[in-house]
């Protein structure tokens, strides 16, 4: 599924829910290289999702040394399946940067 299709699946629902996504990069020696090779394409997609109102918050998870080891996202989607479709449409997932991910229902308080 493309980002455009995922946006169509996730956006435009008055009954949309928020989900917290924790996506973890691989821990192998090539993981940082894989991330940097596709980072600009990932950020372009993230900007499109933000402009569509789907991506509420997004950023990198860091290790103690400040290296990027994953991502945290808050997305609005019709349901968990649509939130998972957003993750799986992302170039980080398709190119093997994100090795695992979790999706949790989320309710923003502030």
QUINOR-V81922 format. One record per run of one state. SS is the DSSP state (A for helix, B for strand, O for the rest). FROM is the first residue (numbers start at 0). TO is the last residue. Records with the same first field share a line. If there is no record, write none. Layout:
# QUINOR-V81922
SS->FROM-TO  FROM-TO
This chain:
# QUINOR-V81922
O->0-1  10-15  25-29  51-53  62-66  77-78  89-89  94-96  106-109
A->2-9  30-50  79-88  90-93
B->16-24  54-61  67-76  97-105
